[in-house]
Amino acid sequence: MTAFSRISLSALCIGLLAAPLAAQNTSSTARPDIWPAVKAQPGRDPAVEKRIDALLKAMSVEDKVGQLIQVDIGSIKPEEVRTTRIGSVLNGGNSGPYDDEYASPAKWLRLADEFYDASMAAKGPKIPIIWGTDSVHGNNNIVGATLFPHNIGLGAARDRDLIREIGRVTALETAAAGLDWTFAPTLAVVQDDRWGRTYESYSEEPEVAADYAGAMIEGVQGKVGTKGFLSPDHLIATTKHFLGDGGTGGRDQGDTRVSEEVLRDVHLGGYPAAIEAGTQSVMASFSSWNGEKMSGNKSLLTGVLKDRMGFDGFVVGDWNSHGQVKGCSNEDCAAAINAGLDMFMYSGPAWKTLYANTLREAKDGTIPAARLDDAVRRILRVKLRAGTFDRGRPSTRAFAGKFDSIGSAEHRAIARRAVQESLVLLKNEGVLPLKPSANILVAGEAADSISQQSGGWSITWQGIDLPNSAFPNAQSIWKGIEETVKAGGGTATYAPDGIFAKKPDAAIVVFGEKPYAEFKGDIPNLEYSPNDKKDVEMLRRLKAAGIPVVAVFLSGRPLWVNAELNASDAFVAAFLPGSEGGGVSDVLFAGKDGKPQHDFRGKLTFSWPKRPDQYVLNRRDANYDPLFAFGYGLSYAKPGKVGKLDETRPAGLEQAAPTTFFERGQVPPGWEVAGDGVRQSGVDHRAQEDAKRLTWSGPGAVSFTAPRPFDIARESNGEISLVFEYRLEGKPAGALSAGFASGGKTVEVPISATLAATGAGQWGRLAIPLKCFAARGADMATVTSPLVLRSTGAADISVSDVKLDYVSIPMTQCGDEK
């Protein structure tokens, strides 16, 4: 919890907006017989099954329904588990123990004990609760943990043994905090790099996911058939997101419109290998296949995954994903359970309503007793296999509390090796390797930003604007270079703006995408930084000064950087290397003997675009014409030349639908904040004049207005809200409302009572679900102003950070309405 108070407004239930049908007429019902049969592991243990039989016989319907529900720790207290018998909790991307995103490992372990104790104190059979977390590139939620490169970089390394080691270390550092279960690995086979989750994918080709899946599962869970399988130093793994999440046309939670054969041959990818390696949970995707949400697709969840492929663990939903199934809401979705979902993942204070509705449906037969028992049996099977019934409180387990393993030197060395192997050399015109005895200029704000080199899912969900102090065991790229050059007898100078007093022997410019996760990372085309050209201008300025220029590019996907490539003598795709920035300098510099100490090993597992409109660029596509093909990667041993590249930007490129409307005191280019009779002035919130003070002398409105209409219809389908921070500078004389202008009209909701609930002079946070505006008739495809603040009388309010975001919200009201 940050300094401002959380005030959330709820959503009205509205139907999902259907995506337009593609030209190809395809079914959303799978034919299981054409899918591969898999030898699922580890196989049934009769002793375990007998124990489950006894538990099921002793459990009430209330006990069983509790096992079907997983609740975010931001929405449930341990004492509530005693009465509802909830079977699982999770920490969402922005949830931390006791509302502290920067909680120490000891706090994580303490809360794990509290939830466990509550589950064992509940009436009925003693069934331990399990805690799931997104340890997607290390135990990335905990301060000080080792952060590995994101999957796109690991894909480039093409090293199965390394993947297994990363899984092992991740499990150790997560188990140390007392947690049971990780929501990893992601096996998406991304076909359109505009998707904001591209960096969570190993490759655009299914063969890479198939090669890695088993190794990662073995690393996380231990090897099936050995004493290490699900031993105390391992975790329950999750294979996600089943199925087709990488084929949604670059849109988060979108629709994969392909034939069943393509779904099988491309998107199934690593799932058979994961099931054979013993993955114990599978997460159903937010996305759809040919118009049907995966969380409600019985033919795939039951017919293919469970019946045909023999998966006998449990299927968990994604974050409230069941609420998007046709006919469902977040609080009521028997259809998902009947389709094969075994556990709801829920965030929001109304989880008791979900429990009550599911209980009612289990009792009246809407959820058949056999389906209920099957779901519970699967969950109990995994809990028993993982030893949670027999190992006691989290703090008493063999590896819990070993906090010195979190970010240990041994683990960081493995992560540093992963960085070395994941770097892809796209261009080298005789500049690399650099001499450590030289005078080196390091430029670019990203060079000394551990947050930017780590990307999303790093301490916080989006990973945005975190200071280096939030990563106490990590090393920035700049610090790694400084260390290398100092040891080699040279001089290293850091100048973020690239300005130098003495001409250096070479310059290393580190730049790239700012951190993002999921929908905030969706982009309209692959042009890098279309509105800000300071990076390429810096590269050109240094090159014009006769300085050899090495570009280190941080990104979650291949992007169109032809201009930046032309302005560089060497260009390294570093992707998102994580906490060990020193791994970059290890490869850029020679040893004291002048020979490379580490060669470039990385090979592209995503094709690199020649143009910004080549966002669907895969080897099997017709007219495959990349700048750098799948498998490309230069090295010191095998150099190559890159000629002058075309920098012509195609006309009419699609523009992005913005997700941030006012930040750091500024609106996006071309936007304006305007209103009659409303005085505007800058005011400090987190930084100098990063907020705007709006003063009404009488009735009037002020609008945050875009230069052209934009489309956020898809965003209005889920749990995304319009969010802004505010501070009342005085008691308003009139009523206040927040409006949404689109399609020539403005839809408004009242907010006076909500704002007044925050103390005078204190910053608060207000979240209005986009569904509220859509339900009142707003045209979400032609938005001109996402925020219109109106007052019927004199008022004085300061506003900052206006954006779209996921917010955990109650589902009973909009604005001040009852």
C-alpha positions, 0 to 999 in steps of 0.5 A: 500500500502506498501513501495514498488511500485506495478508493475503488468504484465498482463495475456494472455487469455488462455483456462482453463485446464480441470480436469481429469474425475473421475471414476464416470460418473456424470452430471453437470446439476441438476434436480430441482424437486429432491431438497427441496422447501423452504419457502423463507423469508422475502416475497415480499412487494408490496410497495417495488416491486412497487418502483422497477417497477418505478426505472426500468422504469426510468433506462437506460440500462447503469444504469442497467448494472452498478448495475451488477458490483462490483469493488474492491476499489483498482481498482476504485475511487469514482469519477469514479462511477459518470459516470459508475453508478457502483452499488457496491464496495468491499474491497478484502483481501488486499485492504484498504481505500486509499491503507492503510491496517491499515486504521483507522475506520474513514478512512473506513467511510470517503471513504464509504461516498465518494462512496455513494456521487458519486453514488448519484451524477450520472445521472439518478435515485439516486441509492445508492452504497453498500459496501461488505466486508469479515467480516468472524470472526468479522470485521477482516479487521479493526485494533482493531476489535473483532476477534472471533474463525474461523468457525471450532472452532465455530462448536466445540462449538455447541452453536446456541445462541453464533453464533447469538450473534457473528453475531450481534456483527460482524454486529455492528462493521462493521456498525460502519465503514459505510459498508453495507454488509458482505460476510459471513457466509461460509456454506461449508461442507468440506470433505477433510481437505487438503483444505486451507479453511477448517477452514472456515467450521463449520463441515464435517457434513451438520447437523452442518451447518444446525443448525448454518446457520439460527442463524448466518443470524439472528445475522447479518441481524436481525430476519425476521418479527421484527423491527430489520430485516436489521435495521441500526445495522445490515448488508446484509448477504451472504451465500457462496459458492454455491455449493459444495465448500467443496468437491473439493478434498482438492484443492482450486477452484477445482472440486466437482465430486459427484452425484447430490444426494450427492451434495444435501444431503451433500453440500446443508447443511445450505442453506435451513435454511439460505434462510428461515432466510432471507439471502439476497445474495448468493455467487456463488462458484469458484469451479465446479460441475462435470466439470462445473464452478458454476458461469455458472451453470444455472441449479443450480443458477436459476433452484435450488436456485432461482426457486425451493428454492425461493431465491429472493435476488441476487447472487454475484460472487466470486473474478473474478470467472466468468472469469473461466466460459467456453468461458469467460474472466474476462472482458467478461462473458454474460454466467454467467449473463444468468446462474443466476449470478446477480452481477460480483465481479471484481478486476483489472483496466480493470473493465471498459472493463467488463462494456463496454462488458456487456453493449454491450451484454445487448443492442444486446440481448446477455443478454436478457432484461428480464434477465437484469431486473431480476438481477437488480430487485433482487439487488434493492430489497435487497438495498431497504430492507436494507434501503440504499435508505432512510438512507442517507450517511453512516456517518449519519446512526444510528450506523456509527461512533460509533468506541468505539463499535469496540473491546469494552469490551462487544464484547470481552467478547463474543469472550472470551466465544467463545474461552472457548467453542470452545477448544477441549480436546484431551488428559489429563493424570491428568495434567489439570487443572493447579494451578494458584499458580504454577511456569508455563513455557510458550513456543513456538513462537505462545504463544505470536503471536496474528497473529498466534492465529487468522489465515488468514483473520485477518487485511490482507488476509493471516494474515501473520507475523503481529506484536501484535501492529496490534491488539491493543484490543487483548490479546495473549495466553501468556498474558492471562496465565500471567494474570491468574497466577499472579492473582493466586499468581503463577509465569509465565515465557515466553521462546519461545524456552522452555529453563528454568533456574529453573525447572517449575511445568508445561509447556504450549507449544503453537504451530501450523500452521502459518496463511494462506488463501485459496490456500496458505493453500492447503496441500498434506497430513495431516502431521503437519510440515513435514520439521520442527520438533522443536515443537515435539523436544521441547515437548520431551525435556520438558517431558524428564526433568520430567515436566508435559507438556500441548500442545495447538495446533493452526490449521485450521484443524485436523492434524496428530500429533501423535508424539506431542500427545505422547510427551504431558501429555495434548493436547488441540485443540484450532483451531484459537481462534482469539483475546481473548487469555485469553479464553484459560487460563480460561479453562486450570487453576483452580480457587483459590479453586482448582476447574475448573472455566470453563470446556472443552465443545468443541466437534470435528466437524471434525474427527481427523486422525490416519494417515497423509493420512486420509485426506478424513475422514467422518462418512459416508465413508467406513472403517471409522477409525479416531483417534478421531471420530466426536463428541469426546472431553474430559472434566474435568467432563468426562475424558478419556485415550489416549494410546501410538500412532503409530508415523510411517510415511507412505512411499511415502506420496505426497509432497506439491507443494510449493507456496513460493520459497525464503523468509527471505533469504532462499529457501525451503529445498533441493532447490538451487539458482545457476547460472554461472557467477553470484555472490550472496551475502546477502543484507538487505530488511526488516530484516538482509540478508533477500534478495539476491543480484545478480551481473552479470559481463556479459551474464548469468542466475541464477535459483531458482531450486527445487530438483524435478519437481512439479505441479502447473497446477491448479494454472495457471488457475486463477489469480495467479502470480509469484511475487517477490520484487526487487531493481536495484543496478545499470543500467543494461548493457544488457536486463533482462528477467524472465523465467520459467523452466519446461518440459526441456525448459525455457520460458521467458518474458522481464522485463527490462522496467518494472524494470527500471520504479522503481527508482534506489535504491527503492524496487519494486514488480513485478508480472507475471501471471502464464498464461503468461508462460502457454500460451508460452508453459510452462508445468505447471505440471513439474516445475523445476524452477519458476524463472530464471533471465537472463541478456545479459550483466552486471547487479546488482539486489537484489531479495526477497520474491519470491512466488505465490500470487493473484495480481490485474493485468491488462489483456492486456500484459505480461512482457514489451510486448505491 
